[in-house]
Amino acid sequence: MAHTNGIKSVWAVLKRGFNGIYHNWSRKHCHRYINEFVFRLNDGCCERDTQERLNSLFSQMGGKTLTYRELTG
């Protein structure tokens, strides 16, 4: 179930990431930044082993490529 406090928590994490890590997001790649934080929130459970979390990350990356032209164009 979604609650107001949960939504505020997600926005707080996004704002801290924006101000503390990236400082500037391009509109073109905004969805990528948001997806990174969604992954961190959903898969960031500290009770899981680090190797298990990495395996989850790598399994979701399979078959996806981002060319330099797509990144900069």
N, C-alpha and C positions, 0 to 999 in steps of 0.2 A: 504494500500500500504506500502511496506517495503522501507525504505531509509537507507542509510549508517549511518546516525546519530542514528537511532533507533537501529540498530544492535550494534553499538558501545556502546550505553546505556545499552543494555542487558549484554554485556560482562563486562562492568564496574561494574554492580550490582553483577555479578557472582564473579568477582575478589575481590570485597569488602567483599562479604560473605566468600570467601575462606580465605582471609587474616585476616579478623576481627572476624569471628565466629568460623570456624572449624579448621583452620591452617593446616589441612591435610585431604585429601580425599582418601579413598581406591578406587582402580579401580573397585572393585566388586560392590560398592554402588554409584558410580559416577552418574549414571542415577537417583538415588533417590535424591541426592543433587540438581541436575539440575531441576528435577520435582518440588522440593520445591520452587525454585526461579521462575520457570515458573508460579506456582500458585500465588506466591506473586505479580508478575508483572501483571498477567491477572485478578486476583481477589482482588487486593490491592487498589481498588478505595476508597479513603477516603470519597467520597460522599455517599457511602452505609453505612447503619447502621451496627454496629459491630455484632449484632445478626444475621443479614442477611448474613454477610460474614462467620460467624461460621457455620450457617446452610448449606451454600454452601460447606464448607470444609467437614463437617460430611456426607453430602449426597454423596460425592465422595469417602468416606472411606468405605461405606457399602459393606460387603461381601469380603473384602480384609483382609488377615491375613499374618503376617510375624512371623514365628516361630523363636525361639532362635537359632535353628540349622541352619536355612537359613541365619540368621543375622551373625552368627559367623563362619559358616562352609565354 
